[in-house]
């Protein structure tokens, strides 16, 4: 085993360093002790630093998981497994496939070349819950200018990100982009490309819960807008 602490975390599991069993109890107790001590000392600065450190750990692991999902999914065929990647990951991590796909899209956006390099690092410091709709917007093929990437990467809160996304969606898509819409009531998928619609009809039993689960999995990941 490598003596490098980062390698130790990656290979042995962050649970050795972060909450789990006795380590979990010790970690939480130590945080609580520091918080209570700072409150007793009325040290708001230390309280702020503790909070930022805890948020930083969560943000780092979230971004790392996105990179992990993107990399493993891209190389999955080389591993020659019977299950597809998302089925395996859903079972392994107890997360639904849509959540895992959202993580994959975040890193795919970073490596696509569409995001100006000077903003990628800023995006990596943003909460995952904010990056998910941005990555979904990118995945749907909307034209995003350099200025809009800058605005998104500098947005101070989720509300601002939401407003920027709405503004971008109100503009025409880039030439050649494919935007798909799922019409649940009509059981159809319409793909718009260069202003022309292309329709696929679906046949399934609305009273079959498994069929509905399949539909939700197919069209619930943000790639297809539901109408």
Buried (B, 14 or more C-beta within 10 A) or exposed (E): EEEEEEEBBEEEEBEEBBEEEEEEEEBEEEBEEBBEEBEEEEEEEBBEEBEEEEEEEEBEBBBBBBBBBBEBBBEBEEEEEEEEBBEBBBEEEEBBBBBBBBBBBBBBBBEEEEBBEEBBEBBBEBBBEBBBBBBBBBBBBBEBEEEBBBBBBEBEEEEBBEEBBEEBEEEEBEEEBEBBBBEBEEBBBBBBBEEEEEEEEBEEEEEEEEBBEEBBBEBBBBBBBEE
